[in-house]
Amino acid sequence: MTDRPPEIHEQRILGTELLWAVGVGVLVAATLSVVVFTALSRDINPPSNVERIDPKTLHLSGEFAEHNLGTTVGPDGRVTARMIATQFMFVPRCIAVPSGRAVTLRFASPDVIHGLLITRTNVNTMVVPGFVAQVHTEFTRDEDLLMPCHEYCGLGHSEMWATVQVMPDDRFKPGPDGRVSCAQR
Amino acid sequence: MNSADQSSDAYRPSEIADQIDEAALAEAMRVTPLGAAVLAGTAVALLVLGYLAIYLLVFLPRGTVG
């Protein structure tokens, strides 16, 4: 029928498919390498913190009592911002953070699952009742950032958002109690 | 017909629907996988470029998180 037996055509097709499989394998390996490289060299990885808290009593005492919310600078200079995500607001509605320094953000929820992200950053986490969500980051630009809730939490979800004021060091001045509040604009 | 021709049904006269120009068939069998590879490769290349563009221009500039 042809001058080539059909096995030759099948071999060519098999060869093409094998070449394609190798190419896809290389692509998958490259993508995974990018993820690992980013985590190891640029310190970018998904936040992973397993820390339990009682959602029914977190507002009464301890770390997430109302008087302890917001941004505080510890004796060792570490900046920690604590917020409660509740239906349908973040408490406090505004936090001040310094630029160019490591900041730890800690969140807890007393009611339902919330989620948040901070625009123009990689901060993105869920806030699950019963657990403390913790994110480490470093803000680079001095600007006001939006922090909306991105996990549907009820009818007021679309109005649930907070502001993050990123300040340069000369404006980020903790008070005697180590707390920093948002600038009034 | 010899035994090699008997190995495939494509060789049975009853299975041949029409007269095929063997040279054209051989050419099509040669070219078609190449064209499929070019199409699939172009699509994948565009996806990879888009992935790299977002990774380098959006994701990395947004800073560290952990």
gemmi code that builds the backbone of each chain (N, CA, C; Angstrom):
import gemmi

chains = {
    "A": [
        ("MET", (0.836, -1.191, 0.000), (0.000, 0.000, 0.000), (0.876, 1.249, 0.000)),
        ("THR", (1.659, 1.483, 1.026), (2.634, 2.568, 1.015), (4.017, 1.947, 1.012)),
        ("ASP", (5.004, 2.796, 0.764), (6.358, 2.248, 0.786), (6.873, 2.119, 2.206)),
        ("ARG", (6.075, 2.652, 3.179), (6.463, 2.501, 4.577), (5.383, 1.708, 5.289)),
        ("PRO", (5.754, 0.754, 6.094), (4.717, 0.054, 6.854), (4.109, 0.994, 7.896)),
        ("PRO", (2.883, 0.727, 8.309), (2.218, 1.648, 9.244), (2.961, 1.774, 10.566)),
        ("GLU", (3.791, 0.787, 10.890), (4.506, 0.869, 12.166), (5.421, 2.092, 12.220)),
        ("ILE", (5.943, 2.502, 11.062), (6.836, 3.674, 11.047), (6.059, 4.926, 11.431)),
        ("HIS", (4.829, 5.047, 10.870), (4.024, 6.216, 11.245), (3.711, 6.194, 12.732)),
        ("GLU", (3.386, 5.012, 13.219), (3.075, 4.926, 14.648), (4.287, 5.264, 15.485)),
        ("GLN", (5.451, 4.866, 15.020), (6.664, 5.204, 15.770), (6.893, 6.696, 15.789)),
        ("ARG", (6.621, 7.342, 14.655), (6.802, 8.795, 14.614), (5.838, 9.483, 15.573)),
        ("ILE", (4.590, 9.021, 15.560), (3.609, 9.642, 16.462), (4.002, 9.385, 17.913)),
        ("LEU", (4.434, 8.165, 18.197), (4.873, 7.866, 19.566), (6.042, 8.750, 19.958)),
        ("GLY", (6.978, 8.925, 19.011), (8.109, 9.795, 19.317), (7.682, 11.212, 19.604)),
        ("THR", (6.734, 11.714, 18.820), (6.239, 13.078, 19.056), (5.581, 13.181, 20.422)),
        ("GLU", (4.774, 12.180, 20.753), (4.085, 12.227, 22.046), (5.070, 12.138, 23.208)),
        ("LEU", (6.092, 11.313, 23.055), (7.094, 11.218, 24.128), (7.837, 12.540, 24.298)),
        ("LEU", (8.140, 13.167, 23.153), (8.819, 14.467, 23.225), (7.946, 15.480, 23.958)),
        ("TRP", (6.654, 15.456, 23.639), (5.726, 16.359, 24.308), (5.660, 16.072, 25.808)),
        ("ALA", (5.636, 14.797, 26.171), (5.580, 14.427, 27.594), (6.821, 14.921, 28.329)),
        ("VAL", (7.966, 14.784, 27.699), (9.200, 15.280, 28.322), (9.132, 16.793, 28.475)),
        ("GLY", (8.643, 17.467, 27.445), (8.541, 18.912, 27.529), (7.623, 19.362, 28.649)),
        ("VAL", (6.472, 18.708, 28.788), (5.541, 19.058, 29.869), (6.163, 18.743, 31.225)),
        ("GLY", (6.876, 17.626, 31.310), (7.544, 17.302, 32.574), (8.550, 18.364, 32.964)),
        ("VAL", (9.293, 18.849, 31.987), (10.251, 19.919, 32.254), (9.528, 21.173, 32.733)),
        ("LEU", (8.394, 21.456, 32.118), (7.615, 22.652, 32.490), (7.112, 22.548, 33.929)),
        ("VAL", (6.604, 21.380, 34.289), (6.102, 21.192, 35.651), (7.241, 21.323, 36.651)),
        ("ALA", (8.377, 20.699, 36.328), (9.530, 20.792, 37.228), (9.991, 22.236, 37.365)),
        ("ALA", (9.962, 22.988, 36.269), (10.385, 24.393, 36.324), (9.441, 25.209, 37.198)),
        ("THR", (8.148, 24.963, 37.073), (7.184, 25.704, 37.878), (7.382, 25.414, 39.355)),
        ("LEU", (7.564, 24.142, 39.690), (7.802, 23.799, 41.092), (9.105, 24.416, 41.595)),
        ("SER", (10.106, 24.463, 40.724), (11.377, 25.069, 41.127), (11.208, 26.550, 41.414)),
        ("VAL", (10.380, 27.224, 40.614), (10.125, 28.648, 40.848), (9.500, 28.844, 42.225)),
        ("VAL", (8.551, 27.970, 42.573), (7.889, 28.089, 43.873), (8.895, 27.883, 45.004)),
        ("VAL", (9.715, 26.849, 44.888), (10.691, 26.550, 45.951), (11.739, 27.662, 46.035)),
        ("PHE", (12.208, 28.129, 44.885), (13.208, 29.202, 44.871), (12.660, 30.461, 45.530)),
        ("THR", (11.404, 30.801, 45.198), (10.790, 31.990, 45.781), (10.700, 31.871, 47.298)),
        ("ALA", (10.346, 30.682, 47.765), (10.207, 30.499, 49.209), (11.559, 30.599, 49.908)),
        ("LEU", (12.591, 30.009, 49.317), (13.888, 29.959, 49.984), (14.655, 31.267, 49.877)),
        ("SER", (14.602, 31.906, 48.727), (15.461, 33.077, 48.522), (14.755, 34.390, 48.825)),
        ("ARG", (13.467, 34.483, 48.530), (12.763, 35.742, 48.708), (11.886, 35.737, 49.950)),
        ("ASP", (11.873, 34.634, 50.676), (11.090, 34.563, 51.915), (9.606, 34.821, 51.643)),
        ("ILE", (9.105, 34.239, 50.592), (7.690, 34.351, 50.268), (7.105, 32.949, 50.316)),
        ("ASN", (6.234, 32.710, 51.285), (5.543, 31.421, 51.325), (4.173, 31.601, 51.953)),
        ("PRO", (3.299, 30.634, 51.769), (1.961, 30.777, 52.329), (2.033, 30.829, 53.845)),
        ("PRO", (1.310, 31.744, 54.448), (1.313, 31.808, 55.909), (0.843, 30.486, 56.498)),
        ("SER", (1.552, 30.012, 57.498), (1.188, 28.744, 58.112), (1.324, 28.890, 59.609)),
        ("ASN", (0.206, 28.984, 60.275), (0.246, 29.154, 61.719), (-0.927, 28.406, 62.317)),
        ("VAL", (-0.645, 27.455, 63.171), (-1.716, 26.721, 63.826), (-1.686, 27.102, 65.291)),
        ("GLU", (-2.623, 27.934, 65.675), (-2.644, 28.451, 67.044), (-4.099, 28.609, 67.417)),
        ("ARG", (-4.521, 27.990, 68.496), (-5.930, 27.964, 68.834), (-6.272, 29.071, 69.821)),
        ("ILE", (-7.519, 29.485, 69.750), (-8.008, 30.504, 70.672), (-9.505, 30.287, 70.819)),
        ("ASP", (-10.047, 30.633, 71.974), (-11.481, 30.430, 72.188), (-12.235, 31.621, 71.609)),
        ("PRO", (-13.037, 31.416, 70.584), (-13.711, 32.568, 69.962), (-14.757, 33.207, 70.863)),
        ("LYS", (-15.250, 32.463, 71.830), (-16.338, 33.024, 72.650), (-15.817, 34.013, 73.683)),
        ("THR", (-14.538, 33.889, 74.047), (-14.039, 34.733, 75.130), (-12.847, 35.579, 74.748)),
        ("LEU", (-12.493, 35.587, 73.442), (-11.257, 36.274, 73.065), (-11.334, 37.773, 73.282)),
        ("HIS", (-12.543, 38.309, 73.299), (-12.669, 39.758, 73.434), (-12.620, 40.203, 74.893)),
        ("LEU", (-12.678, 39.260, 75.799), (-12.804, 39.625, 77.213), (-11.451, 39.858, 77.861)),
        ("SER", (-10.490, 39.052, 77.525), (-9.183, 39.192, 78.159), (-8.142, 38.577, 77.251)),
        ("GLY", (-6.894, 38.799, 77.596), (-5.817, 38.187, 76.838), (-5.405, 39.052, 75.656)),
        ("GLU", (-4.820, 38.386, 74.699), (-4.175, 39.105, 73.605), (-5.145, 39.959, 72.796)),
        ("PHE", (-6.368, 39.469, 72.583), (-7.289, 40.162, 71.690), (-8.362, 40.929, 72.454)),
        ("ALA", (-8.107, 41.241, 73.704), (-9.004, 42.159, 74.395), (-8.904, 43.523, 73.728)),
        ("GLU", (-9.989, 44.276, 73.792), (-10.068, 45.495, 72.972), (-8.934, 46.473, 73.258)),
        ("HIS", (-8.505, 46.564, 74.489), (-7.465, 47.534, 74.805), (-6.112, 47.135, 74.224)),
        ("ASN", (-5.989, 45.902, 73.790), (-4.713, 45.423, 73.263), (-4.700, 45.335, 71.743)),
        ("LEU", (-5.777, 45.777, 71.110), (-5.829, 45.692, 69.651), (-5.065, 46.857, 69.021)),
        ("GLY", (-4.759, 46.713, 67.746), (-4.009, 47.749, 67.047), (-2.536, 47.392, 67.011)),
        ("THR", (-1.726, 48.386, 66.709), (-0.296, 48.170, 66.508), (0.456, 48.480, 67.795)),
        ("THR", (1.309, 47.572, 68.195), (2.172, 47.796, 69.349), (3.603, 47.451, 68.972)),
        ("VAL", (4.529, 48.173, 69.568), (5.950, 47.898, 69.376), (6.466, 47.317, 70.673)),
        ("GLY", (6.976, 46.095, 70.603), (7.441, 45.425, 71.804), (8.762, 45.987, 72.296)),
        ("PRO", (9.187, 45.541, 73.483), (10.459, 46.029, 74.039), (11.647, 45.694, 73.131)),
        ("ASP", (11.521, 44.611, 72.361), (12.605, 44.243, 71.466), (12.494, 44.920, 70.105)),
        ("GLY", (11.531, 45.825, 69.968), (11.386, 46.541, 68.702), (10.517, 45.852, 67.671)),
        ("ARG", (9.993, 44.668, 68.011), (9.140, 43.969, 67.040), (7.771, 44.645, 66.964)),
        ("VAL", (7.294, 44.798, 65.744), (6.005, 45.459, 65.500), (4.950, 44.386, 65.293)),
        ("THR", (3.906, 44.451, 66.118), (2.812, 43.485, 66.010), (1.496, 44.238, 65.923)),
        ("ALA", (0.689, 43.889, 64.951), (-0.634, 44.502, 64.799), (-1.681, 43.426, 65.017)),
        ("ARG", (-2.624, 43.700, 65.902), (-3.665, 42.717, 66.221), (-5.017, 43.298, 65.848)),
        ("MET", (-5.808, 42.477, 65.185), (-7.146, 42.913, 64.800), (-8.124, 41.772, 65.004)),
        ("ILE", (-9.352, 42.168, 65.263), (-10.435, 41.194, 65.320), (-11.265, 41.366, 64.066)),
        ("ALA", (-11.560, 40.259, 63.413), (-12.442, 40.280, 62.242), (-13.789, 39.750, 62.682)),
        ("THR", (-14.778, 40.610, 62.623), (-16.088, 40.211, 63.129), (-17.148, 40.679, 62.150)),
        ("GLN", (-18.372, 40.254, 62.379), (-19.454, 40.687, 61.488), (-19.899, 42.074, 61.901)),
        ("PHE", (-19.750, 43.112, 61.181), (-19.169, 43.189, 59.851), (-18.128, 44.298, 59.849)),
        ("MET", (-17.128, 44.174, 60.660), (-16.078, 45.179, 60.682), (-14.794, 44.557, 61.186)),
        ("PHE", (-13.709, 45.239, 60.886), (-12.441, 44.919, 61.507), (-12.265, 45.867, 62.692)),
        ("VAL", (-11.773, 45.345, 63.780), (-11.540, 46.163, 64.960), (-10.050, 46.128, 65.280)),
        ("PRO", (-9.343, 47.238, 65.229), (-9.799, 48.573, 64.850), (-9.929, 48.730, 63.341)),
        ("ARG", (-10.596, 49.770, 62.920), (-10.823, 49.959, 61.487), (-9.588, 50.448, 60.762)),
        ("CYS", (-8.595, 50.884, 61.523), (-7.386, 51.392, 60.880), (-6.198, 50.997, 61.729)),
        ("ILE", (-5.154, 50.535, 61.089), (-3.919, 50.263, 61.815), (-2.773, 50.998, 61.126)),
        ("ALA", (-1.814, 51.378, 61.929), (-0.621, 52.045, 61.421), (0.542, 51.057, 61.475)),
        ("VAL", (1.284, 50.982, 60.395), (2.437, 50.083, 60.346), (3.616, 50.844, 59.747)),
        ("PRO", (4.827, 50.447, 60.111), (5.992, 51.134, 59.550), (6.388, 50.522, 58.217)),
        ("SER", (7.048, 51.313, 57.409), (7.573, 50.771, 56.160), (9.018, 50.341, 56.371)),
        ("GLY", (9.426, 49.348, 55.642), (10.809, 48.904, 55.687), (11.181, 48.090, 56.912)),
        ("ARG", (10.190, 47.674, 57.684), (10.472, 46.855, 58.860), (9.570, 45.635, 58.867)),
        ("ALA", (10.030, 44.593, 59.525), (9.202, 43.386, 59.639), (8.001, 43.674, 60.533)),
        ("VAL", (6.840, 43.276, 60.055), (5.596, 43.477, 60.805), (4.902, 42.136, 60.915)),
        ("THR", (4.364, 41.859, 62.084), (3.573, 40.645, 62.288), (2.117, 41.048, 62.463)),
        ("LEU", (1.255, 40.481, 61.649), (-0.173, 40.767, 61.726), (-0.865, 39.553, 62.320)),
        ("ARG", (-1.694, 39.763, 63.314), (-2.406, 38.660, 63.957), (-3.891, 38.973, 63.984)),
        ("PHE", (-4.677, 37.979, 63.602), (-6.119, 38.173, 63.484), (-6.856, 37.044, 64.182)),
        ("ALA", (-8.025, 37.382, 64.710), (-8.890, 36.359, 65.297), (-10.328, 36.746, 65.008)),
        ("SER", (-11.195, 35.734, 65.005), (-12.610, 35.978, 64.730), (-13.448, 35.358, 65.826)),
        ("PRO", (-14.412, 36.105, 66.350), (-15.302, 35.537, 67.369), (-16.570, 34.925, 66.802)),
        ("ASP", (-16.764, 35.048, 65.464), (-18.053, 34.561, 64.961), (-17.895, 33.609, 63.776)),
        ("VAL", (-17.744, 34.132, 62.558), (-17.742, 33.262, 61.385), (-16.390, 33.383, 60.675)),
        ("ILE", (-16.256, 32.609, 59.636), (-15.007, 32.647, 58.867), (-14.943, 33.947, 58.071)),
        ("HIS", (-13.858, 34.657, 58.228), (-13.584, 35.826, 57.406), (-12.293, 35.574, 56.642)),
        ("GLY", (-12.027, 36.461, 55.715), (-10.750, 36.410, 55.020), (-10.342, 37.833, 54.749)),
        ("LEU", (-9.069, 38.046, 54.560), (-8.640, 39.407, 54.286), (-7.448, 39.391, 53.361)),
        ("LEU", (-7.304, 40.487, 52.672), (-6.088, 40.723, 51.907), (-5.756, 42.197, 52.045)),
        ("ILE", (-4.497, 42.531, 51.860), (-4.076, 43.925, 51.852), (-3.620, 44.236, 50.434)),
        ("THR", (-4.241, 45.247, 49.851), (-3.952, 45.557, 48.449), (-2.489, 45.936, 48.282)),
        ("ARG", (-1.954, 45.620, 47.147), (-0.582, 45.915, 46.740), (0.455, 45.179, 47.589)),
        ("THR", (-0.004, 44.165, 48.317), (0.923, 43.288, 49.034), (0.499, 41.847, 48.806)),
        ("ASN", (1.323, 40.921, 49.311), (0.971, 39.504, 49.229), (0.261, 39.012, 50.478)),
        ("VAL", (-0.172, 39.937, 51.331), (-0.867, 39.526, 52.543), (-2.256, 39.040, 52.167)),
        ("ASN", (-2.534, 37.787, 52.519), (-3.806, 37.190, 52.136), (-4.007, 35.972, 53.023)),
        ("THR", (-5.037, 36.012, 53.864), (-5.226, 34.889, 54.769), (-6.688, 34.761, 55.151)),
        ("MET", (-7.055, 33.577, 55.585), (-8.373, 33.371, 56.140), (-8.299, 33.583, 57.644)),
        ("VAL", (-9.411, 33.966, 58.239), (-9.500, 34.080, 59.688), (-10.618, 33.139, 60.117)),
        ("VAL", (-10.236, 32.062, 60.763), (-11.181, 31.004, 61.103), (-11.448, 31.058, 62.595)),
        ("PRO", (-12.708, 31.070, 63.008), (-12.996, 31.083, 64.451), (-12.346, 29.890, 65.129)),
        ("GLY", (-11.665, 30.172, 66.239), (-10.972, 29.119, 66.952), (-9.485, 29.104, 66.694)),
        ("PHE", (-9.023, 29.901, 65.723), (-7.604, 29.918, 65.387), (-7.128, 31.354, 65.217)),
        ("VAL", (-5.847, 31.563, 65.480), (-5.244, 32.869, 65.252), (-4.520, 32.823, 63.911)),
        ("ALA", (-4.870, 33.749, 63.034), (-4.184, 33.850, 61.751), (-3.014, 34.806, 61.909)),
        ("GLN", (-1.852, 34.389, 61.462), (-0.656, 35.218, 61.625), (0.069, 35.335, 60.302)),
        ("VAL", (0.425, 36.554, 59.960), (1.127, 36.818, 58.704), (2.297, 37.738, 59.006)),
        ("HIS", (3.469, 37.377, 58.515), (4.639, 38.245, 58.602), (4.848, 38.906, 57.259)),
        ("THR", (5.129, 40.170, 57.273), (5.412, 40.840, 56.004), (6.254, 42.071, 56.266)),
        ("GLU", (6.600, 42.731, 55.189), (7.332, 43.991, 55.265), (6.735, 44.927, 54.220)),
        ("PHE", (6.236, 46.041, 54.676), (5.638, 47.004, 53.759), (6.748, 47.888, 53.179)),
        ("THR", (6.656, 48.156, 51.893), (7.743, 48.874, 51.245), (7.386, 50.296, 50.872)),
        ("ARG", (6.110, 50.578, 50.646), (5.728, 51.914, 50.183), (4.938, 52.631, 51.269)),
        ("ASP", (5.155, 53.937, 51.398), (4.418, 54.744, 52.360), (3.108, 55.191, 51.729)),
        ("GLU", (2.031, 54.501, 52.068), (0.742, 54.815, 51.467), (-0.348, 54.190, 52.305)),
        ("ASP", (-1.587, 54.570, 52.028), (-2.736, 53.949, 52.684), (-3.206, 52.782, 51.835)),
        ("LEU", (-3.343, 51.638, 52.471), (-3.739, 50.432, 51.748), (-5.113, 49.992, 52.227)),
        ("LEU", (-5.817, 49.333, 51.337), (-7.158, 48.845, 51.658), (-7.070, 47.391, 52.094)),
        ("MET", (-7.830, 47.050, 53.127), (-7.857, 45.666, 53.602), (-9.303, 45.208, 53.673)),
        ("PRO", (-9.836, 44.689, 52.591), (-11.219, 44.237, 52.636), (-11.334, 42.798, 53.128)),
        ("CYS", (-12.521, 42.460, 53.560), (-12.818, 41.061, 53.867), (-13.129, 40.381, 52.544)),
        ("HIS", (-12.492, 39.247, 52.277), (-12.719, 38.596, 50.991), (-13.356, 37.218, 51.125)),
        ("GLU", (-13.911, 36.925, 52.272), (-14.653, 35.671, 52.440), (-16.051, 36.022, 52.906)),
        ("TYR", (-17.041, 35.621, 52.129), (-18.410, 36.015, 52.432), (-18.762, 35.629, 53.859)),
        ("CYS", (-19.180, 36.622, 54.617), (-19.431, 36.396, 56.040), (-20.829, 36.832, 56.445)),
        ("GLY", (-21.651, 37.187, 55.466), (-23.001, 37.615, 55.808), (-23.410, 38.802, 54.951)),
        ("LEU", (-24.561, 39.373, 55.308), (-25.125, 40.423, 54.467), (-24.266, 41.681, 54.433)),
        ("GLY", (-23.501, 41.929, 55.472), (-22.691, 43.141, 55.500), (-21.273, 42.941, 55.001)),
        ("HIS", (-21.039, 41.821, 54.376), (-19.668, 41.483, 53.962), (-19.069, 42.538, 53.057)),
        ("SER", (-19.887, 43.094, 52.154), (-19.336, 44.038, 51.184), (-18.904, 45.345, 51.827)),
        ("GLU", (-19.353, 45.600, 53.029), (-18.962, 46.839, 53.703), (-17.885, 46.611, 54.750)),
        ("MET", (-17.346, 45.413, 54.779), (-16.359, 45.084, 55.811), (-14.960, 45.314, 55.266)),
        ("TRP", (-14.357, 46.402, 55.665), (-12.999, 46.672, 55.220), (-12.298, 47.567, 56.223)),
        ("ALA", (-10.977, 47.549, 56.171), (-10.161, 48.360, 57.071), (-9.088, 49.064, 56.252)),
        ("THR", (-8.406, 49.970, 56.902), (-7.331, 50.727, 56.260), (-6.015, 50.405, 56.941)),
        ("VAL", (-4.977, 50.279, 56.162), (-3.633, 50.081, 56.701), (-2.813, 51.291, 56.297)),
        ("GLN", (-2.397, 52.074, 57.273), (-1.566, 53.250, 56.991), (-0.105, 52.846, 57.126)),
        ("VAL", (0.613, 52.901, 56.027), (2.034, 52.578, 56.058), (2.794, 53.886, 56.220)),
        ("MET", (3.588, 53.969, 57.279), (4.253, 55.225, 57.613), (5.767, 55.065, 57.542)),
        ("PRO", (6.446, 56.128, 57.153), (7.902, 56.096, 57.282), (8.289, 56.193, 58.760)),
        ("ASP", (9.533, 55.888, 59.030), (9.976, 55.810, 60.429), (9.785, 57.116, 61.186)),
        ("ASP", (9.909, 58.257, 60.474), (9.825, 59.519, 61.207), (8.405, 59.822, 61.668)),
        ("ARG", (7.419, 59.131, 61.109), (6.043, 59.346, 61.554), (5.521, 58.191, 62.392)),
        ("PHE", (6.235, 57.083, 62.381), (5.789, 55.913, 63.132), (6.391, 56.017, 64.529)),
        ("LYS", (5.706, 56.727, 65.394), (6.249, 56.990, 66.723), (5.356, 56.323, 67.773)),
        ("PRO", (5.832, 55.262, 68.405), (5.000, 54.643, 69.445), (4.911, 55.527, 70.683)),
        ("GLY", (3.740, 55.438, 71.337), (3.568, 56.161, 72.583), (4.301, 55.450, 73.716)),
        ("PRO", (4.132, 55.958, 74.930), (4.824, 55.336, 76.079), (4.391, 53.889, 76.309)),
        ("ASP", (3.175, 53.556, 75.889), (2.726, 52.175, 76.061), (3.102, 51.301, 74.857)),
        ("GLY", (3.848, 51.854, 73.923), (4.278, 51.075, 72.768), (3.253, 51.005, 71.648)),
        ("ARG", (2.134, 51.722, 71.803), (1.072, 51.631, 70.809), (1.193, 52.756, 69.785)),
        ("VAL", (0.803, 52.447, 68.565), (0.799, 53.438, 67.487), (-0.592, 53.457, 66.888)),
        ("SER", (-1.130, 54.658, 66.753), (-2.469, 54.787, 66.179), (-2.386, 55.407, 64.794)),
        ("CYS", (-3.468, 55.274, 64.070), (-3.513, 55.849, 62.736), (-3.483, 57.373, 62.822)),
        ("ALA", (-2.902, 57.988, 61.805), (-2.930, 59.444, 61.731), (-4.332, 59.876, 61.333)),
        ("GLN", (-4.811, 60.929, 61.951), (-6.127, 61.456, 61.623), (-6.009, 62.310, 60.378)),
        ("ARG", (-6.790, 61.975, 59.381), (-6.706, 62.755, 58.134), (-7.996, 63.500, 57.912)),
    ],
    "B": [
        ("MET", (-1.114, -11.362, -1.015), (-0.602, -10.463, 0.030), (0.232, -11.277, 1.010)),
        ("ASN", (1.266, -10.675, 1.493), (2.115, -11.423, 2.413), (1.625, -11.209, 3.840)),
        ("SER", (2.294, -11.881, 4.771), (1.807, -11.850, 6.152), (1.909, -10.449, 6.758)),
        ("ALA", (2.894, -9.673, 6.297), (3.021, -8.313, 6.864), (1.806, -7.488, 6.513)),
        ("ASP", (1.327, -7.648, 5.264), (0.127, -6.900, 4.906), (-1.079, -7.389, 5.684)),
        ("GLN", (-1.083, -8.661, 6.072), (-2.234, -9.174, 6.799), (-2.299, -8.631, 8.223)),
        ("SER", (-1.230, -7.998, 8.715), (-1.216, -7.572, 10.117), (-2.171, -6.416, 10.361)),
        ("SER", (-2.500, -5.641, 9.363), (-3.378, -4.487, 9.577), (-4.599, -4.605, 8.695)),
        ("ASP", (-5.725, -4.249, 9.265), (-6.956, -4.252, 8.484), (-6.926, -3.229, 7.369)),
        ("ALA", (-6.027, -2.236, 7.521), (-5.980, -1.185, 6.503), (-5.557, -1.734, 5.154)),
        ("TYR", (-5.018, -2.936, 5.194), (-4.545, -3.485, 3.923), (-5.598, -4.321, 3.207)),
        ("ARG", (-6.678, -4.620, 3.901), (-7.699, -5.449, 3.248), (-8.417, -4.615, 2.202)),
        ("PRO", (-8.553, -5.170, 1.056), (-9.254, -4.394, 0.009), (-10.640, -3.959, 0.441)),
        ("SER", (-11.301, -4.749, 1.249), (-12.661, -4.377, 1.651), (-12.667, -3.166, 2.558)),
        ("GLU", (-11.561, -2.860, 3.175), (-11.496, -1.745, 4.111), (-11.093, -0.428, 3.448)),
        ("ILE", (-10.620, -0.516, 2.238), (-10.161, 0.712, 1.571), (-11.361, 1.388, 0.942)),
        ("ALA", (-11.677, 2.582, 1.409), (-12.900, 3.246, 0.953), (-12.720, 3.902, -0.397)),
        ("ASP", (-11.576, 4.500, -0.612), (-11.380, 5.201, -1.879), (-9.921, 5.096, -2.290)),
        ("GLN", (-9.629, 5.561, -3.440), (-8.267, 5.533, -3.940), (-7.507, 6.695, -3.333)),
        ("ILE", (-6.469, 6.384, -2.658), (-5.703, 7.432, -1.988), (-4.362, 7.569, -2.678)),
        ("ASP", (-4.021, 8.809, -2.901), (-2.681, 9.075, -3.404), (-1.700, 8.815, -2.269)),
        ("GLU", (-0.904, 7.798, -2.405), (-0.048, 7.393, -1.298), (0.954, 8.475, -0.918)),
        ("ALA", (1.426, 9.175, -1.917), (2.411, 10.226, -1.613), (1.765, 11.338, -0.787)),
        ("ALA", (0.525, 11.704, -1.150), (-0.157, 12.755, -0.390), (-0.454, 12.276, 1.031)),
        ("LEU", (-0.821, 11.016, 1.142), (-1.098, 10.485, 2.479), (0.158, 10.488, 3.336)),
        ("ALA", (1.256, 10.073, 2.735), (2.509, 10.062, 3.496), (2.888, 11.482, 3.925)),
        ("GLU", (2.686, 12.427, 3.047), (3.014, 13.818, 3.388), (2.127, 14.324, 4.528)),
        ("ALA", (0.836, 13.991, 4.451), (-0.071, 14.424, 5.518), (0.326, 13.787, 6.843)),
        ("MET", (0.693, 12.501, 6.776), (1.101, 11.828, 8.014), (2.390, 12.427, 8.572)),
        ("ARG", (3.182, 12.993, 7.703), (4.420, 13.605, 8.191), (4.176, 14.985, 8.773)),
        ("VAL", (3.304, 15.738, 8.136), (3.141, 17.157, 8.483), (2.194, 17.368, 9.664)),
        ("THR", (1.150, 16.524, 9.744), (0.117, 16.783, 10.757), (0.639, 16.786, 12.185)),
        ("PRO", (1.427, 15.810, 12.606), (1.933, 15.898, 13.988), (2.786, 17.138, 14.210)),
        ("LEU", (3.515, 17.570, 13.207), (4.320, 18.771, 13.377), (3.420, 19.985, 13.610)),
        ("GLY", (2.340, 20.054, 12.855), (1.420, 21.179, 13.033), (0.767, 21.166, 14.394)),
        ("ALA", (0.392, 19.976, 14.873), (-0.204, 19.880, 16.211), (0.792, 20.330, 17.271)),
        ("ALA", (2.056, 19.942, 17.081), (3.086, 20.336, 18.048), (3.272, 21.847, 18.045)),
        ("VAL", (3.252, 22.454, 16.861), (3.416, 23.908, 16.794), (2.254, 24.609, 17.484)),
        ("LEU", (1.044, 24.133, 17.242), (-0.132, 24.770, 17.857), (-0.090, 24.628, 19.372)),
        ("ALA", (0.126, 23.406, 19.833), (0.166, 23.188, 21.283), (1.351, 23.913, 21.907)),
        ("GLY", (2.468, 23.885, 21.231), (3.634, 24.562, 21.773), (3.438, 26.054, 21.850)),
        ("THR", (2.800, 26.649, 20.863), (2.525, 28.087, 20.906), (1.603, 28.431, 22.054)),
        ("ALA", (0.567, 27.628, 22.227), (-0.373, 27.889, 23.321), (0.334, 27.809, 24.667)),
        ("VAL", (1.126, 26.779, 24.846), (1.824, 26.620, 26.127), (2.838, 27.741, 26.321)),
        ("ALA", (3.526, 28.113, 25.246), (4.515, 29.190, 25.369), (3.854, 30.487, 25.810)),
        ("LEU", (2.673, 30.772, 25.260), (1.968, 31.993, 25.669), (1.586, 31.933, 27.148)),
        ("LEU", (1.146, 30.754, 27.585), (0.786, 30.611, 28.995), (2.015, 30.806, 29.889)),
        ("VAL", (3.133, 30.218, 29.488), (4.345, 30.349, 30.295), (4.780, 31.807, 30.362)),
        ("LEU", (4.700, 32.506, 29.236), (5.084, 33.922, 29.238), (4.164, 34.741, 30.143)),
        ("GLY", (2.864, 34.433, 30.088), (1.934, 35.136, 30.965), (2.227, 34.854, 32.429)),
        ("TYR", (2.528, 33.595, 32.739), (2.871, 33.222, 34.110), (4.106, 33.969, 34.585)),
        ("LEU", (5.134, 33.991, 33.754), (6.369, 34.676, 34.153), (6.150, 36.175, 34.297)),
        ("ALA", (5.339, 36.739, 33.412), (5.097, 38.184, 33.485), (4.414, 38.547, 34.799)),
        ("ILE", (3.375, 37.776, 35.169), (2.682, 38.080, 36.423), (3.593, 37.810, 37.616)),
        ("TYR", (4.381, 36.741, 37.541), (5.282, 36.419, 38.650), (6.301, 37.528, 38.881)),
        ("LEU", (6.919, 38.012, 37.781), (7.997, 38.990, 37.910), (7.480, 40.412, 38.112)),
        ("LEU", (6.364, 40.750, 37.490), (5.910, 42.140, 37.501), (4.879, 42.429, 38.588)),
        ("VAL", (4.180, 41.418, 39.086), (3.130, 41.655, 40.081), (3.473, 40.981, 41.403)),
        ("PHE", (3.776, 39.682, 41.361), (3.920, 38.907, 42.590), (5.177, 39.294, 43.368)),
        ("LEU", (6.335, 39.260, 42.719), (7.570, 39.583, 43.446), (7.587, 41.006, 43.984)),
        ("PRO", (7.133, 42.017, 43.210), (7.154, 43.381, 43.760), (6.262, 43.561, 44.977)),
        ("ARG", (5.336, 42.647, 45.220), (4.444, 42.820, 46.360), (5.084, 42.414, 47.674)),
        ("GLY", (6.306, 41.928, 47.637), (7.073, 41.779, 48.864), (6.902, 40.459, 49.567)),
        ("THR", (7.552, 40.371, 50.706), (7.610, 39.106, 51.433), (6.322, 38.876, 52.206)),
        ("VAL", (6.023, 37.611, 52.401), (4.902, 37.220, 53.249), (5.208, 35.827, 53.757)),
        ("GLY", (4.822, 35.540, 54.965), (5.078, 34.217, 55.486), (4.350, 33.969, 56.794)),
    ],
}
model = gemmi.Model(1)
for chain_id, residues in chains.items():
    chain = gemmi.Chain(chain_id)
    for i, (resn, *xyz) in enumerate(residues, 1):
        res = gemmi.Residue()
        res.name, res.seqid = resn, gemmi.SeqId(i, " ")
        for name, pos in zip(("N", "CA", "C"), xyz):
            atom = gemmi.Atom()
            atom.name, atom.element = name, gemmi.Element(name[0])
            atom.pos, atom.b_iso = gemmi.Position(*pos), 0.0
            res.add_atom(atom)
        chain.add_residue(res)
    model.add_chain(chain)
structure = gemmi.Structure()
structure.add_model(model)
structure.setup_entities()
